[in-house]
Structures are given as C-alpha cells and as structure tokens.
Amino acid sequence: MSQASLSGMADVRNSPPESLLMKLIPWEYAAEPGMTIRGWRSRPSGKPVLHFMHGNGFCGLTYEPLLRLLAEHYDLFLSDAQGHGDSDAGDAFRGWNATAETAYAAWRRFRADYGAVPALGVGHSFGGVLTTLIAAAHQDAFDQVVALDPVYFTPTMLRALTAYRWLRLRAPNPLAARAENRRDGWDDMAAARKYFEGRGMLKGWRDDALEAYIQHALQETERGVALKCPPRLEAAVFATFPEKLWPSIKKARRPMAIIYGESTYPFVVKSAQRAASINPNVRLQTLPGGHCFMQEDPDAAFTHIMALAASAAG
C-alpha cells in the first residue's frame, strides 16, 4: 500500500467523528409476505462497494466506528438479517442458509446501482458465515471476501449438532441459553448504557463502538428501551447451524481473508486454520483482541482490511 494511502487513512482516523447515517440511505427488500429485510447503503459514488453483514444480536450500524473509516474508500451496503436492526423478526428463525440466500437476493436487487466497480464482502461472526455461504453459492456476489472472526462450526461440532437434531433433542448450548434469558428492557438509554458497559460480549469495546450498539441495536418503546433483536431469535441463531458449511468453504473461488482475534474462541481459530488448509484462496491474519476485536480497536481492523483487500486485488 502506498505511503499516500496510509497517510490518507491517518487523516481519516484523526478527523472528528461524523455520523455515518448522514452518508447513508435506508433500503428494504420484501423476501416474502411478512418478511422484509432492511439496511442502509451509500448513494453510488463510483467507489468500490463493500457489502457488510453483522454478528448475531447486533446490526450493521453497531460497527459504525469501523464502517465510518471504510466509507472513505468504499460505498457501503449494510444488510441486517432477520430480526436484526429494522428487519422483520417473523415468527421463527428461517435458518442460516435461507438467511444467506435472502441477503444475496437483496444484494442482487441493488448491486447494479453501483455499476461495474469491485465488490468486497465483509462479515463478522454470524455475518462472516453468511458472507462465506453467499460467496460460495454465487460467484458473482463479491470479488473478494474478508471474514472477521467467522463462527465456522468445526466438523465435530456439526456432527454433534446433527445427531441431536436427528434424535429430536436440544443440544446443550450455553450461548443459546444465555441469549434466551437475556435482559430485554431498561428505563432509558442511559440505564442500558450503564448495564452493558464492560459486560459480556461488549467487554473491552471502545467507547464509540459501545455507543453505536446503544444507539442502533436498541429501540425506544412505551416502557423505555429494548433490544431490537428479540432474545428468542438470537437464541435460535445460536441453537442452529448452517448446512453444507465445509463444502461451501472449500468451493469458494474468490480471494478470501479470515481475520481472527488472538483471544477469540478456540473453535474459531481451529476452523480458520482448517479453512486455509482446504482452500488455497483463503489467507489468515490475527489481530490482538477477542471475538469482537474490530469493536475493541476499529482502527487496527480498518488498516488490516484495507491492506488485505489491496493485496488480493494485486
């Protein structure tokens, strides 16, 4: 990457924060009756376009500190999955693969607006898996993929989950149980902010990343504020798994980088290494931090995403 490019990045990082929403417009896509997904996107400017998918329980704008930096170099297309952000929750989770296909259909609906520019697919955690499934099934979706701490279930995990499903038993799943019992209401935004600060998955997040979560993943209600993503839906995502995950990873033909946190879940590290061993298009990178390293240090995540995208583009 040129010195001028790096200097430009530093200028963006040192500039006063500007609300990302001021640069974006809302979009929606009716997947089926009663199921409309929504998100935010840039007005086409001729820059390359970046399609982003969030982690479970979050929404695209939760990552505002990172996306604000990326928006200087890319037009953005933020896709919020079922029940996340302002997308309809519906009665039951439609599954990982159906969610990926719906996101692709929405992306295909708007992709032509951006013209013949390169498209980069980026996703975190749950969104990293969805982005991978899209890229594997639809070679026209993205020119490159960057998966941020994707939760690729190991083959052993998938076999166990499949066996539990076949036996019609509920697999022991601490993440699903915790999500199902998650607190879902506070008196006001200040009370919610105090509750989440330094807590659980949000522990160690930079202040502006935590604020983005408070502002965009919560909503005002008659009783105060509540999570936009219903705990039952977050739990359903954790309690299910994608079909044909490893065949999809193996057949992905576009350049793909996986960045994972040095202190993330052990299975994420193991799965990332396996992905690189079965697909020569996959490159690995580690960054300090945990599963949400990009929320702990958005600047570092931005720099590495830009460098990886530039190197893959040649």
C-alpha positions as CSV (number, residue, x, y, z in Angstrom):
1,M,0.0,0.0,0.0
2,S,1.4,3.4,-0.9
3,Q,2.6,6.0,1.7
4,A,-0.1,8.4,0.3
5,S,-2.8,5.8,1.0
6,L,-1.5,5.2,4.5
7,S,-1.3,9.0,5.1
8,G,-4.9,9.3,3.9
9,M,-6.0,6.7,6.4
10,A,-4.3,8.5,9.2
11,D,-6.1,11.7,8.3
12,V,-9.5,9.9,8.4
13,R,-8.7,8.4,11.8
14,N,-7.7,11.7,13.3
15,S,-10.7,13.7,12.0
16,P,-13.7,14.5,14.2
17,P,-16.3,11.7,14.2
18,E,-19.2,12.3,11.8
19,S,-22.4,10.3,12.0
20,L,-22.3,7.5,9.4
21,L,-26.1,7.8,9.0
22,M,-25.6,11.2,7.4
23,K,-23.9,9.5,4.5
24,L,-26.4,6.6,4.1
25,I,-29.9,6.0,2.9
26,P,-32.3,3.2,4.0
27,W,-33.3,0.3,1.8
28,E,-35.7,-2.6,2.1
29,Y,-36.4,-5.8,0.3
30,A,-39.5,-7.9,0.6
31,A,-38.2,-11.5,0.8
32,E,-41.7,-13.0,1.2
33,P,-45.0,-11.9,2.7
34,G,-44.4,-10.8,6.3
35,M,-40.6,-10.9,5.9
36,T,-39.0,-7.7,4.8
37,I,-35.3,-7.2,5.5
38,R,-33.8,-3.7,5.7
39,G,-30.5,-2.0,6.0
40,W,-28.5,1.1,5.0
41,R,-26.5,2.0,1.9
42,S,-24.4,4.7,0.4
43,R,-25.6,6.6,-2.6
44,P,-23.5,5.3,-5.5
45,S,-20.3,7.4,-6.0
46,G,-18.2,5.3,-8.3
47,K,-16.1,3.9,-5.4
48,P,-15.8,0.2,-4.9
49,V,-18.7,-1.2,-2.9
50,L,-18.5,-3.0,0.4
51,H,-21.3,-5.4,1.5
52,F,-21.4,-5.9,5.3
53,M,-23.1,-8.4,7.5
54,H,-23.1,-8.2,11.3
55,G,-22.8,-10.7,14.1
56,N,-25.7,-12.3,15.9
57,G,-27.7,-9.9,18.1
58,F,-26.1,-6.8,16.5
59,C,-26.9,-4.9,13.3
60,G,-24.8,-3.2,10.7
61,L,-24.6,0.2,12.3
62,T,-23.3,-1.3,15.5
63,Y,-19.9,-1.3,13.7
64,E,-20.1,2.5,12.9
65,P,-16.6,3.3,14.1
66,L,-15.1,0.8,11.7
67,L,-17.6,1.5,8.9
68,R,-17.0,5.2,9.1
69,L,-13.4,4.7,8.2
70,L,-14.2,2.3,5.4
71,A,-16.8,4.7,4.0
72,E,-13.9,7.0,2.9
73,H,-12.8,4.3,0.5
74,Y,-15.9,2.3,-0.3
75,D,-19.6,2.8,-0.9
76,L,-21.3,0.8,1.8
77,F,-24.2,-1.7,1.7
78,L,-25.2,-2.8,5.2
79,S,-27.5,-5.8,5.3
80,D,-29.4,-6.6,8.5
81,A,-30.5,-10.2,8.9
82,Q,-34.0,-11.3,10.0
83,G,-34.9,-9.7,13.3
84,H,-31.8,-7.6,13.5
85,G,-31.7,-3.8,13.0
86,D,-35.0,-2.8,11.4
87,S,-35.6,-6.1,9.6
88,D,-38.7,-8.1,10.4
89,A,-38.3,-10.7,13.0
90,G,-41.1,-13.0,11.9
91,D,-42.4,-16.0,13.9
92,A,-39.4,-18.3,13.7
93,F,-35.8,-18.1,12.5
94,R,-35.6,-19.1,8.9
95,G,-32.1,-20.7,9.2
96,W,-28.6,-19.7,8.3
97,N,-28.7,-20.8,4.6
98,A,-32.1,-19.2,3.9
99,T,-30.9,-16.0,5.6
100,A,-27.8,-16.0,3.4
101,E,-29.9,-16.5,0.3
102,T,-32.3,-13.7,1.3
103,A,-29.3,-11.4,1.8
104,Y,-27.9,-12.3,-1.6
105,A,-31.3,-11.6,-3.3
106,A,-31.4,-8.2,-1.7
107,W,-27.8,-7.5,-2.7
108,R,-28.6,-8.6,-6.3
109,R,-31.6,-6.2,-6.3
110,F,-29.3,-3.2,-5.6
111,R,-25.9,-4.3,-6.9
112,A,-26.4,-2.8,-10.4
113,D,-26.9,0.7,-8.9
114,Y,-23.2,0.7,-8.2
115,G,-22.1,-0.1,-11.7
116,A,-19.1,-2.1,-12.7
117,V,-17.0,-1.5,-9.6
118,P,-15.3,-4.1,-7.4
119,A,-17.4,-5.6,-4.6
120,L,-15.9,-6.6,-1.3
121,G,-17.9,-8.9,1.0
122,V,-17.2,-8.4,4.7
123,G,-18.9,-10.1,7.7
124,H,-18.4,-10.6,11.4
125,S,-19.1,-13.8,13.3
126,F,-22.6,-15.0,12.1
127,G,-22.3,-12.4,9.3
128,G,-18.9,-13.9,8.3
129,V,-20.5,-17.3,7.8
130,L,-23.4,-15.8,5.8
131,T,-21.0,-13.9,3.6
132,T,-19.0,-17.1,3.0
133,L,-22.2,-19.0,2.1
134,I,-23.1,-16.3,-0.3
135,A,-19.7,-16.1,-1.9
136,A,-19.6,-19.9,-2.4
137,A,-23.1,-20.2,-3.9
138,H,-22.9,-17.1,-6.0
139,Q,-19.5,-16.4,-7.7
140,D,-20.9,-13.1,-9.0
141,A,-21.7,-11.7,-5.5
142,F,-18.2,-10.4,-4.5
143,D,-14.8,-10.1,-6.0
144,Q,-13.2,-10.6,-2.5
145,V,-14.3,-11.7,0.9
146,V,-13.0,-10.7,4.4
147,A,-14.5,-12.7,7.2
148,L,-13.9,-11.2,10.7
149,D,-13.8,-14.0,13.3
150,P,-16.3,-16.1,11.5
151,V,-18.0,-18.8,13.6
152,Y,-17.3,-21.7,11.3
153,F,-18.5,-24.7,13.3
154,T,-15.9,-27.5,13.3
155,P,-16.9,-30.8,11.7
156,T,-17.0,-32.4,15.2
157,M,-19.4,-29.7,16.4
158,L,-21.6,-30.1,13.3
159,R,-21.8,-33.9,13.7
160,A,-22.9,-33.5,17.3
161,L,-25.5,-30.9,16.5
162,T,-26.8,-33.0,13.6
163,A,-27.1,-36.0,15.9
164,Y,-29.0,-34.0,18.5
165,R,-31.4,-32.8,15.8
166,W,-31.9,-36.3,14.4
167,L,-32.8,-37.5,17.9
168,R,-35.1,-34.5,18.3
169,L,-33.1,-33.4,21.4
170,R,-32.0,-30.0,22.3
171,A,-28.2,-29.8,22.3
172,P,-26.5,-28.2,25.3
173,N,-25.7,-24.7,24.2
174,P,-24.6,-22.1,26.8
175,L,-24.7,-19.2,24.2
176,A,-28.3,-20.0,23.2
177,A,-29.4,-20.4,26.8
178,R,-27.8,-17.1,27.8
179,A,-29.4,-15.3,24.8
180,E,-32.8,-16.8,25.6
181,N,-32.6,-15.4,29.2
182,R,-31.1,-12.1,28.2
183,R,-32.5,-9.0,29.8
184,D,-34.6,-7.1,27.2
185,G,-35.7,-3.8,28.8
186,W,-34.3,-0.7,30.6
187,D,-35.8,2.5,31.7
188,D,-33.8,4.6,29.2
189,M,-30.7,4.7,27.1
190,A,-28.6,5.8,30.0
191,A,-29.6,2.8,32.1
192,A,-28.9,0.5,29.1
193,R,-25.5,2.0,28.6
194,K,-24.6,1.5,32.2
195,Y,-25.8,-2.1,32.1
196,F,-23.8,-3.0,29.0
197,E,-20.5,-1.2,29.8
198,G,-17.8,-3.8,30.3
199,R,-20.3,-6.6,30.2
200,G,-20.3,-9.9,28.4
201,M,-19.6,-9.7,24.6
202,L,-19.3,-5.9,24.8
203,K,-16.4,-6.0,27.4
204,G,-13.4,-4.2,26.1
205,W,-15.2,-2.3,23.3
206,R,-14.1,1.2,22.5
207,D,-16.5,3.8,23.9
208,D,-17.7,4.9,20.5
209,A,-18.4,1.2,19.5
210,L,-20.4,0.7,22.7
211,E,-22.3,3.9,21.9
212,A,-23.1,2.7,18.4
213,Y,-24.6,-0.5,19.9
214,I,-26.7,1.5,22.3
215,Q,-27.9,3.9,19.5
216,H,-28.6,1.3,16.8
217,A,-29.2,-2.1,18.4
218,L,-31.7,-0.8,20.9
219,Q,-35.0,0.9,20.3
220,E,-37.4,3.1,22.3
221,T,-40.6,1.5,23.5
222,E,-43.6,2.6,25.6
223,R,-41.9,1.2,28.6
224,G,-38.4,2.6,28.0
225,V,-35.9,0.9,25.7
226,A,-35.5,-2.7,24.5
227,L,-33.2,-4.8,22.2
228,K,-34.2,-4.6,18.5
229,C,-33.2,-8.3,18.1
230,P,-35.6,-10.4,20.2
231,P,-33.7,-12.7,22.6
232,R,-35.7,-15.7,21.2
233,L,-34.3,-15.0,17.7
234,E,-30.8,-14.5,18.9
235,A,-31.1,-17.8,20.8
236,A,-32.5,-19.6,17.7
237,V,-29.4,-18.5,15.7
238,F,-27.1,-19.8,18.3
239,A,-29.1,-23.1,18.6
240,T,-29.0,-23.8,14.9
241,F,-26.2,-24.2,12.3
242,P,-25.5,-23.8,8.6
243,E,-26.0,-26.7,6.2
244,K,-23.1,-27.8,3.9
245,L,-20.7,-25.3,5.6
246,W,-17.4,-27.0,4.8
247,P,-18.2,-27.9,1.2
248,S,-19.1,-24.2,0.8
249,I,-15.8,-23.1,2.3
250,K,-13.9,-25.5,0.1
251,K,-15.5,-24.4,-3.2
252,A,-15.3,-20.6,-2.7
253,R,-13.3,-19.4,-5.6
254,R,-12.8,-15.7,-4.8
255,P,-9.8,-14.5,-2.7
256,M,-10.9,-14.7,0.9
257,A,-9.1,-13.5,4.1
258,I,-10.0,-14.5,7.6
259,I,-9.0,-12.2,10.4
260,Y,-9.5,-13.6,13.9
261,G,-8.7,-12.3,17.4
262,E,-5.8,-13.7,19.3
263,S,-8.0,-14.4,22.3
264,T,-11.2,-15.5,20.4
265,Y,-13.0,-18.8,20.9
266,P,-10.6,-21.8,20.3
267,F,-13.0,-23.3,17.8
268,V,-12.8,-20.2,15.7
269,V,-9.0,-20.5,15.4
270,K,-9.2,-24.2,14.7
271,S,-11.8,-23.7,12.0
272,A,-10.0,-20.8,10.4
273,Q,-6.9,-22.9,10.1
274,R,-8.9,-25.7,8.6
275,A,-10.4,-23.4,6.1
276,A,-7.0,-22.3,4.9
277,S,-5.8,-25.9,4.7
278,I,-8.7,-27.0,2.4
279,N,-8.9,-23.9,0.2
280,P,-5.8,-22.2,-1.3
281,N,-7.8,-19.0,-1.8
282,V,-8.0,-18.5,2.0
283,R,-5.4,-16.4,3.8
284,L,-5.3,-16.0,7.6
285,Q,-4.4,-13.0,9.8
286,T,-4.6,-12.4,13.5
287,L,-5.2,-9.2,15.5
288,P,-5.0,-8.5,19.2
289,G,-8.4,-8.8,20.9
290,G,-11.2,-11.2,21.2
291,H,-14.2,-12.3,19.1
292,C,-15.2,-8.6,18.6
293,F,-11.6,-7.3,18.0
294,M,-13.0,-4.9,15.4
295,Q,-15.1,-3.2,18.1
296,E,-12.2,-3.1,20.5
297,D,-9.8,-1.5,18.0
298,P,-11.6,-0.3,14.9
299,D,-8.5,1.5,13.6
300,A,-6.4,-1.7,13.5
301,A,-9.2,-3.7,11.9
302,F,-9.7,-1.0,9.2
303,T,-6.0,-0.9,8.4
304,H,-5.8,-4.7,8.0
305,I,-9.0,-4.9,5.9
306,M,-7.6,-2.3,3.6
307,A,-4.2,-3.9,3.3
308,L,-5.7,-7.4,2.7
309,A,-8.1,-6.0,0.1
310,A,-5.3,-4.2,-1.7
311,S,-3.0,-7.2,-1.8
312,A,-5.8,-9.5,-3.1
313,A,-6.6,-7.0,-5.8
314,G,-2.9,-7.1,-6.9
